[in-house]
Amino acid sequence: MKMKTNKLSVGFYLWMVLVIGILTASCVPKIWEKGAIKIEASQELKKFSSANELREYLQKNAQASYGTKYFGGISRVMAMGVAESAAPSAQKMASDSGASQYSTTNIQVEGVDEADFVKNDGRYIYTLTQNRLVIVDAYPADNAKIVSETEIGGMPRNMLVNKDRLVVLSDDNAQVPYFAEFDFVPRPRYTQKTHVFVYDIEDRSSPKLVNDYSINGYYFESRMIGDFVYFIAKDNVYFDGPIMPLPAIRESSRIIAKPDIYYFDNPEQNYVFHTIASFNIFSDEDEVNAKTFMMGYSNTLYVSQDNIYIAYQKNLPWRYYEVHNEERFYDVVVPLLPSDVRSEISKIKDDSSLNSQEKWDKISSVLEDMYNNMEDGGRQELIEKIEKAIDEYEIKLEAERRKTVIHKIGIDNGEIEYKAKGEVPGYLLNQFSMDEHDGNLRLATTTEIWARKSVMYNNVFVLDEGMKTIGKLEAIAPDERIYSARFIGGRLYMVTFKRIDPLFVIDLSSPEEPEILGELKIPGFSDYLHPYDENHIIGIGKETEGNEWGGVSVKGVKLALFDVSDVENPKQLDKYEIGDRGTDSEALKEHKAFLFDKGKNLLVIPVTEAKGKMEYDSRLGYYRQRLWQGAYVFGLTLEGFEVKGKITHNEGDEQQDYYYYGSPNAVRRSLYMDEVLYTISMGKIKANDLNDIANEIKEVKLPYEKQRYDYPYPVKAVGSPGVAVPETEAAERG
């Protein structure tokens, strides 16, 4: 080919290499030609009739994913998230032998209890300390003492308590005997396992194991509604080799249920078994109801009194993107080319004697000739025109591709029934991004698109009982993402953030027409929102300030009280900031660490407070910041926040601003019984007078065994460049 004097620049060659590399991805030999891939198949719920049918389905659909014989996520993402009721008081009335009023676990939906590692019933505190269930007779506080310690198998995660029954949910690794097809002896298989231990605690000094349920897979979440416990275990789907493990529920070592496995004829990059099981907490019989749903890798769960909603990001098979690249070239690029070039490309495309690689060889030659015969100005103008069109095309398609899938599963007195599946653009932050109200599901999502041009915005959707979208509000707060959301009655309170903290008040009283009523823009952001009453909201997050580089620096933990009585003009009534940059609280990401009671004007949060600048610690051999760990106790009224006191579980040198990573003395939960505040760490329980926080009534030591990783908390991870390793740790590591 003859080259003209206006040769292509080196920069242009690099650009062409990039573009051709992207476009040729669709022209290499592939298993499925254009139009052969079904991105959306039947939405109908189907059931596998046998293990062979399941294996064949996975082998066939492996081509639609990575072509491997293993499906499933590796990391475990826990749902995070607190009470739908506009009256968030935690008060309950105890029996005659206990406190007249006491707090309970901070939950999201009234009547739907959430498991935690600390529970109380107005007299006894139940806590999981390492592998032990510890029951403390805590009322009255001055006589508080441990009445029993029960060793739990595996790694206890959390528990539920209902009168004289207690359930511990635990992760474990196990060797499970399994019969391969037509084998004559069971073969061992190593697997993750979820244990559900049910105890009779009528005698708190001697809990008795009533049932020991187990299922292959790791523990995901659980809820208790009335007397029924619902728990979910997830297991990666393996189908290579002679053994294909399927979900089975055991009581001790005996199989009592093999759940039916349901699926959708849709391609997924990851397949994960989600087994939902239920049982009556007061039943001594081996009666477990369970169903397994094979779906994508989920990370968000919301439970109402009638339904379980499991959500995950939609994943399209990689073959889809091959077809997409080809369609983009013919639908977006070719129409912008000169007419003679379009004609040549069309002829090549329609030439059935050529395979896809031969077609692209000819098309790329046509493109090269076209660019070499253009003037520099015209060439650049065409390139910019194509780039703009591709950007618009990609952004539009990415918004459609980046969706969240939500499965709705009905629950009723232990019965489990699949109901519907829905999809909405964007991703969910946590369980508080979902809410069921009057039969509809409301969702708040963030759409984040990473093409050549980054796009981000937020949305609100309303889905009906059949999971069809009936209302939506899109493109809220461009270039920001959701930091917290709280649905209360007919409203949504939502915080987004990039440089400032807009608190949005969104009207959902008309499900078909969501509407922004007002917004408040202030520095900082809230990670968690909690109702004070119907006209006021509490926010906890971080304070921010502008820095010398024109960006935003994050400061300490911030508590804020918002007045939303005038929905068009929400106001911040008061705020309180704790510590310097680096200050943190478990309540930012775990709502169960947040204790609030309006009747007592009480708010308690655990805090790791950073103080001052970085200092060199010659004893440890590295720089670190002085930290204090404990609980902040506030009085909270509409007048604002008042610090009533601080409680720490650290002792000796630790009280002098030493904080240990994974310390057993890190306060993580708090609760009250009458006029006594109890703070709980792994190592101890402290009881303090609510009317005089400095007055410590009692301390109960818990049976925590110190671990080798309980070392002083460094600025960087131990072993990072420039950070000395403590001598004891260095010796242990050799």
Residue pairs with C-beta under 8 A, 6 or more apart in sequence:
1 365
1 368
1 369
1 372
3 372
4 372
4 373
6 372
6 375
6 376
7 372
8 16
8 371
8 372
12 371
12 379
12 383
15 383
16 367
16 368
16 371
20 364
20 367
22 325
23 325
23 326
23 329
23 333
23 360
24 360
24 364
25 321
25 322
25 325
26 34
26 322
26 323
26 324
26 325
26 326
26 327
26 329
26 356
27 326
27 356
27 357
27 359
27 360
28 322
28 356
28 357
29 355
29 356
29 357
30 319
30 322
30 356
31 63
31 319
32 63
32 319
32 323
34 323
34 326
34 327
35 323
37 64
37 267
37 317
37 319
37 320
37 323
38 267
39 267
39 316
39 320
40 266
41 264
41 265
41 266
41 267
42 264
42 265
42 266
43 264
43 266
43 421
44 264
44 265
45 262
45 263
45 264
45 418
46 262
46 263
46 264
46 265
47 260
47 261
47 262
47 263
48 54
48 57
48 260
48 261
48 262
48 263
51 181
51 244
51 246
54 239
54 244
54 246
54 261
54 294
55 239
55 244
57 263
58 69
58 71
58 237
58 239
58 271
59 69
59 239
61 267
61 268
62 68
62 69
63 319
64 267
64 317
64 319
65 71
65 267
65 268
65 269
65 270
65 317
65 318
66 269
66 318
69 238
69 239
69 240
70 236
70 237
70 238
70 240
71 236
71 237
71 238
71 239
71 268
71 270
71 271
71 272
72 235
72 236
72 237
72 238
72 270
72 271
72 272
72 297
73 236
73 270
73 272
73 297
76 218
77 299
78 221
79 220
79 221
79 299
79 300
79 301
79 430
79 431
80 430
80 431
80 589
80 590
80 591
81 108
81 430
81 431
81 432
81 591
82 106
82 107
82 108
82 432
82 528
82 530
82 591
82 592
82 594
83 106
83 107
83 108
83 109
83 110
83 531
84 108
84 109
84 110
84 435
84 487
84 488
85 110
85 531
86 488
86 489
86 531
86 533
86 534
87 531
87 533
87 534
87 598
88 106
88 530
88 531
88 532
88 596
88 598
89 597
89 598
89 599
90 103
90 104
90 106
90 595
90 596
90 597
91 101
91 102
91 103
91 597
91 599
92 101
92 102
92 103
92 104
92 122
93 100
93 101
93 122
94 100
94 101
94 102
94 121
94 122
94 123
94 673
95 122
95 123
97 123
98 121
98 122
98 123
98 124
98 139
98 673
99 122
99 123
99 139
99 673
99 674
99 676
100 674
101 122
101 672
101 673
101 674
102 120
102 121
102 122
102 671
102 672
102 673
102 674
103 120
103 595
103 597
103 671
103 672
103 673
104 119
104 120
104 671
105 113
105 114
105 116
105 118
105 119
105 592
106 530
106 591
106 592
106 594
106 595
106 596
107 113
107 114
108 114
108 302
108 431
108 432
108 591
109 303
109 304
109 305
111 225
111 226
111 305
112 223
112 224
112 225
112 303
112 304
112 305
113 160
113 223
113 224
113 225
114 222
114 223
114 592
115 157
115 158
115 159
115 160
115 167
115 169
115 221
115 222
115 223
115 224
116 158
116 159
116 592
116 669
117 127
117 128
117 156
117 157
117 158
117 159
117 669
118 125
118 126
118 127
118 128
118 668
118 669
118 671
118 680
119 125
119 126
119 127
119 159
119 160
119 161
119 166
120 126
120 138
120 671
120 673
120 678
121 161
121 163
122 139
122 673
123 137
123 138
123 139
123 673
124 135
124 136
124 137
124 138
124 139
124 147
124 204
125 135
125 136
125 138
125 671
125 678
125 680
125 685
126 133
126 134
126 135
126 136
126 159
126 161
126 166
127 133
127 134
127 136
127 680
127 685
127 702
128 134
128 152
128 156
128 157
128 158
128 159
128 168
129 682
129 683
129 702
129 703
129 704
130 682
130 703
130 704
130 705
131 151
131 152
131 153
131 154
131 155
131 156
132 149
132 150
132 151
132 152
132 703
133 148
133 149
133 150
133 152
133 156
133 159
133 166
133 168
133 199
133 207
134 146
134 148
134 149
134 150
134 702
134 703
135 146
135 147
135 148
135 149
135 150
135 201
135 204
135 205
135 207
136 144
136 145
136 146
136 147
136 685
136 700
137 143
137 144
137 145
137 146
137 147
137 204
138 144
138 673
138 678
138 685
138 687
138 700
139 673
139 674
139 676
141 673
141 676
141 678
141 687
141 697
141 698
142 687
142 697
142 698
143 698
144 685
144 687
144 698
144 700
145 700
146 700
146 702
146 703
147 204
147 205
148 204
148 205
148 206
148 207
149 703
150 199
150 207
152 168
152 170
152 197
153 170
153 172
153 195
153 197
154 170
154 171
154 172
154 173
154 193
154 195
155 170
155 171
155 172
156 168
156 169
156 170
157 169
157 170
157 171
157 219
158 168
158 169
158 222
159 166
159 167
159 168
159 169
160 166
160 167
160 169
160 222
160 224
160 229
160 281
161 167
161 201
162 224
162 227
162 281
162 282
164 200
164 201
164 202
165 198
165 199
165 200
165 201
165 210
165 281
165 282
166 198
166 199
166 201
166 207
167 196
167 197
167 198
167 199
167 222
167 224
167 229
167 281
168 195
168 196
168 197
168 199
169 194
169 195
169 196
169 219
169 222
169 231
170 194
170 195
170 196
170 197
170 219
171 192
171 193
171 194
171 195
171 218
171 219
172 192
172 193
172 194
172 195
172 214
173 190
173 191
173 192
173 193
174 190
174 191
174 192
174 193
174 214
174 216
175 188
175 189
175 190
176 188
176 189
176 190
176 191
176 193
176 216
176 245
177 186
177 187
177 188
177 189
178 186
178 187
178 188
178 189
178 243
178 245
179 185
179 186
179 187
180 187
180 242
180 243
181 242
183 242
187 242
187 243
189 243
189 245
191 216
191 217
191 235
191 245
192 216
192 217
192 218
192 235
193 214
193 215
193 216
193 217
194 214
194 215
194 216
194 217
194 218
194 219
194 231
194 233
195 212
195 213
195 214
196 211
196 212
196 213
196 214
196 229
196 231
197 209
197 211
197 212
198 209
198 210
198 211
198 212
198 213
198 279
198 281
199 207
199 208
199 209
199 210
200 207
200 208
200 210
201 207
210 284
211 251
211 279
211 284
211 286
212 251
212 252
213 249
213 250
213 251
213 277
213 279
213 288
214 249
214 250
215 233
215 247
215 248
215 249
215 250
215 275
215 277
215 290
216 233
216 235
216 245
216 247
216 248
217 233
217 234
217 235
217 247
217 273
217 275
218 233
218 234
218 235
219 231
219 232
219 233
220 231
220 232
220 233
220 234
220 274
220 298
220 301
221 231
221 232
221 301
221 303
222 229
222 230
222 231
222 232
223 229
223 230
223 303
223 308
224 230
224 281
225 303
225 305
225 411
226 413
227 280
227 281
227 282
228 278
228 279
228 280
228 281
228 411
228 413
228 414
229 278
229 279
229 280
229 281
230 276
230 277
230 278
230 303
230 308
230 411
230 416
231 276
231 277
231 278
232 274
232 275
232 276
232 277
232 301
232 308
232 310
233 247
233 274
233 275
233 277
234 272
234 273
234 274
234 275
234 298
235 245
235 247
235 272
235 273
235 275
236 272
236 273
237 271
237 272
237 273
237 294
238 244
238 245
246 258
246 261
246 273
247 258
247 259
247 261
247 273
247 275
247 290
247 292
248 255
248 257
248 258
248 259
249 255
249 256
249 257
249 258
249 259
249 275
249 277
249 288
249 290
250 256
251 286
251 288
256 286
256 288
257 277
257 288
257 289
257 290
259 275
259 277
259 290
259 291
259 292
260 291
260 292
261 273
261 292
261 293
261 294
262 291
262 292
262 293
262 294
262 418
263 293
263 294
263 295
264 295
264 421
267 316
267 317
267 320
268 295
268 296
268 315
268 317
269 296
269 315
269 316
269 317
269 318
270 296
270 297
270 315
271 294
271 295
271 296
272 294
272 295
272 296
272 297
272 298
273 292
273 293
273 294
274 292
274 293
274 294
274 295
274 298
274 310
275 290
275 291
275 292
276 290
276 291
276 292
276 293
276 308
276 409
276 416
277 288
277 289
277 290
278 288
278 289
278 290
278 411
278 414
278 415
278 416
279 287
279 288
279 289
279 414
280 287
280 414
289 414
289 415
289 416
290 416
291 416
291 418
293 310
293 407
293 409
293 418
295 310
295 312
295 405
295 407
296 312
296 313
296 314
296 315
296 405
297 312
298 310
298 311
298 312
299 311
299 312
299 313
300 310
300 311
300 312
300 428
300 430
300 431
300 433
300 434
301 308
301 309
301 310
301 311
301 431
302 308
302 309
302 311
302 431
302 434
302 435
302 436
303 309
303 411
304 436
306 410
306 411
306 412
306 436
307 408
307 409
307 410
307 411
307 419
307 436
308 408
308 409
308 410
308 411
309 406
309 407
309 408
309 409
309 434
309 436
309 441
310 406
310 407
310 409
311 404
311 405
311 406
311 407
311 428
311 434
312 404
312 405
313 402
313 403
313 404
313 405
313 427
314 401
314 402
314 403
314 404
314 405
314 423
316 401
324 397
328 390
328 393
328 394
330 349
331 393
332 386
332 389
332 390
332 393
333 386
333 389
333 390
334 342
334 345
334 346
335 342
336 382
336 385
336 386
336 389
337 345
337 370
337 382
338 370
341 366
341 367
341 370
344 366
345 363
345 366
348 354
348 359
348 362
348 363
348 366
349 359
349 363
351 359
354 362
371 379
374 382
387 452
390 452
391 451
391 452
391 453
394 449
394 451
394 452
395 449
395 451
395 453
395 455
398 449
398 450
398 451
398 455
399 425
399 447
399 449
400 425
402 425
402 426
402 427
402 447
402 448
402 449
403 423
403 424
403 425
403 426
404 423
404 424
404 425
404 426
404 427
404 428
404 443
404 445
405 421
405 422
405 423
406 421
406 422
406 423
406 424
406 434
406 441
406 443
406 463
406 467
407 418
407 420
407 421
408 418
408 419
408 420
408 421
408 422
408 441
408 467
409 416
409 417
409 418
409 419
410 416
410 417
410 418
410 419
411 417
419 465
419 467
420 465
420 466
420 467
421 467
422 441
422 463
422 467
422 468
422 469
424 443
424 445
424 459
424 461
424 463
424 469
425 445
425 447
425 459
425 474
426 445
426 446
426 447
426 448
426 458
426 459
427 445
427 446
427 447
427 448
428 434
428 443
428 444
428 445
429 444
429 446
429 482
429 483
429 484
429 485
432 484
432 485
432 486
432 487
432 528
432 529
432 591
433 443
433 444
433 445
433 482
433 485
434 441
434 442
434 443
435 441
435 442
435 443
435 487
436 442
437 487
437 489
437 490
437 508
438 511
439 464
439 465
440 462
440 463
440 464
440 465
440 470
440 511
441 462
441 463
441 467
442 460
442 461
442 462
442 463
442 487
442 492
442 508
442 511
443 460
443 461
443 462
443 463
444 458
444 459
444 460
444 482
444 485
444 492
444 494
445 458
445 459
445 460
445 461
445 482
446 456
446 457
446 458
446 459
446 481
446 482
447 455
447 456
447 457
447 458
447 459
448 454
448 455
448 456
448 481
449 455
449 456
456 478
456 479
456 480
456 481
457 474
457 475
457 476
457 477
457 478
457 479
457 480
458 475
458 476
458 477
458 480
458 481
458 482
458 494
458 496
459 472
459 473
459 474
459 475
459 476
460 472
460 473
460 474
460 476
460 492
460 494
460 506
460 508
460 514
461 469
461 471
461 472
462 469
462 470
462 471
462 472
462 508
462 511
462 512
462 514
463 469
463 470
464 470
464 511
470 511
470 512
471 508
471 510
471 511
471 512
471 513
471 514
472 514
473 506
473 514
473 515
473 516
476 494
476 496
476 504
476 516
477 496
477 502
477 504
479 498
480 496
480 497
480 498
480 502
481 496
481 497
481 498
482 494
482 495
482 496
483 495
483 496
483 497
483 501
483 525
483 526
483 527
483 541
484 494
484 495
484 525
484 526
484 527
484 528
484 529
484 539
484 541
485 492
485 493
485 494
485 495
485 529
486 492
486 493
486 494
486 529
486 530
486 531
486 537
487 493
487 508
488 531
488 534
489 534
490 507
490 508
490 509
491 505
491 506
491 507
491 508
491 509
491 517
491 564
491 567
492 504
492 505
492 506
492 508
492 514
493 503
493 504
493 505
493 506
493 529
493 537
493 562
493 564
494 503
494 504
494 506
495 501
495 502
495 503
495 504
495 525
495 526
495 529
495 539
495 541
496 502
496 504
497 525
498 552
499 544
499 546
499 552
500 521
500 522
500 523
500 544
501 521
501 522
501 523
501 524
501 525
501 526
501 541
501 544
502 519
502 520
502 521
503 519
503 520
503 522
503 526
503 537
503 539
503 562
503 570
504 516
504 518
504 519
505 516
505 517
505 518
505 519
505 564
505 567
505 570
506 514
506 515
506 516
506 517
507 514
507 515
507 516
507 517
507 567
508 514
517 567
517 568
518 566
518 567
518 568
518 569
518 570
519 570
520 562
520 569
520 570
520 571
520 572
522 560
522 572
523 543
523 544
523 545
524 541
524 542
524 543
524 544
524 555
524 558
524 560
525 541
525 542
525 544
526 539
526 540
526 541
526 558
526 560
527 540
527 541
527 542
527 588
527 589
528 539
528 540
528 541
528 587
528 588
528 589
528 591
528 594
529 537
529 538
529 539
530 537
530 538
530 539
530 540
530 591
530 594
530 596
531 537
531 538
532 538
532 561
532 596
532 598
532 636
533 598
535 563
535 564
535 565
536 561
536 562
536 563
536 564
536 565
536 573
536 638
537 561
537 562
537 564
538 559
538 560
538 561
538 562
538 596
538 603
538 636
539 558
539 559
539 560
539 561
539 562
540 557
540 558
540 559
540 560
540 585
540 587
540 588
540 594
540 605
541 557
541 558
541 560
541 588
542 554
542 555
542 556
542 557
542 558
542 588
543 554
543 555
543 556
543 557
543 558
543 575
543 577
544 552
544 553
544 554
544 555
545 552
545 553
545 555
546 552
546 553
547 553
553 581
554 581
555 577
555 580
555 581
555 583
556 577
556 578
556 579
556 580
556 581
556 583
556 609
556 610
557 577
557 578
557 579
557 583
557 584
557 585
557 588
557 605
557 607
557 609
558 575
558 576
558 577
558 578
559 575
559 576
559 577
559 578
559 603
559 605
559 634
559 641
560 572
560 574
560 575
561 572
561 573
561 574
561 575
561 636
561 638
561 640
561 641
562 570
562 571
562 572
562 573
563 570
563 571
563 572
563 573
564 570
573 638
573 640
574 639
574 640
574 641
575 641
576 634
576 640
576 641
576 643
578 585
578 607
578 609
578 632
579 607
579 609
579 610
579 611
580 610
580 611
580 612
580 625
581 610
582 610
582 625
582 627
583 607
583 608
583 609
583 610
584 607
584 608
585 593
585 605
585 606
585 607
585 608
586 593
586 606
586 668
587 593
587 594
587 605
587 606
592 669
593 605
593 606
593 668
593 669
594 605
595 602
595 603
595 604
595 605
595 669
595 670
595 671
595 672
596 602
596 603
596 604
596 636
597 672
600 672
600 690
601 635
601 636
601 637
602 633
602 634
602 635
602 636
602 672
602 677
602 690
603 633
603 634
603 635
603 636
603 641
604 631
604 632
604 633
604 634
604 670
604 677
604 679
605 631
605 632
606 629
606 630
606 631
606 666
606 667
606 668
606 669
606 670
607 628
607 629
607 630
607 631
607 632
608 627
608 628
608 629
608 659
608 666
609 627
609 628
609 629
610 625
610 626
610 627
611 625
611 626
611 627
611 628
611 657
612 625
612 626
613 625
614 623
614 624
614 625
614 715
615 623
615 624
615 625
615 626
616 622
616 623
617 623
617 624
617 712
620 712
620 714
620 724
620 726
621 724
621 725
621 726
622 714
622 715
622 716
622 723
622 724
623 715
624 712
624 713
624 714
624 715
625 715
626 657
627 657
627 658
627 659
627 713
628 648
628 657
628 659
629 648
629 649
629 650
629 659
629 663
629 665
629 666
629 667
630 646
630 647
630 648
630 649
630 650
630 667
630 679
631 646
631 647
631 648
631 667
631 670
631 679
632 643
632 646
633 643
633 644
633 645
633 646
633 647
633 677
633 693
634 641
634 642
634 643
634 644
635 641
635 642
635 644
636 642
644 693
645 688
645 692
645 693
645 694
646 693
647 667
647 677
647 679
647 686
647 688
647 693
648 655
648 665
648 667
649 665
649 666
649 667
649 679
649 681
649 683
649 684
649 686
650 658
650 659
650 663
650 665
651 665
654 660
654 663
654 665
658 712
659 666
659 712
659 713
660 666
660 710
660 711
660 712
660 713
661 709
661 710
661 711
661 712
661 713
662 707
662 709
662 710
663 681
663 683
663 710
664 681
664 682
664 683
664 684
664 702
664 704
664 706
664 710
665 681
665 682
665 683
665 684
666 681
666 682
667 679
667 680
667 681
668 680
668 681
668 682
669 679
669 680
670 677
670 678
670 679
670 680
671 677
671 678
671 680
672 678
672 690
675 689
675 690
675 691
676 687
676 688
676 689
676 690
676 697
677 687
677 688
677 689
677 690
677 693
678 685
678 686
678 687
678 688
679 685
679 686
679 688
681 702
682 702
682 704
683 701
683 702
683 704
684 699
684 700
684 701
684 702
685 699
685 700
685 702
686 696
686 698
686 699
686 700
687 696
687 697
687 698
687 699
687 700
688 694
688 695
688 696
688 697
689 695
689 697
708 732
711 718
711 726
711 728
711 729
712 726
714 720
714 723
715 723
716 722
716 723
717 723
718 725
718 726
718 729
719 725
719 733
725 733
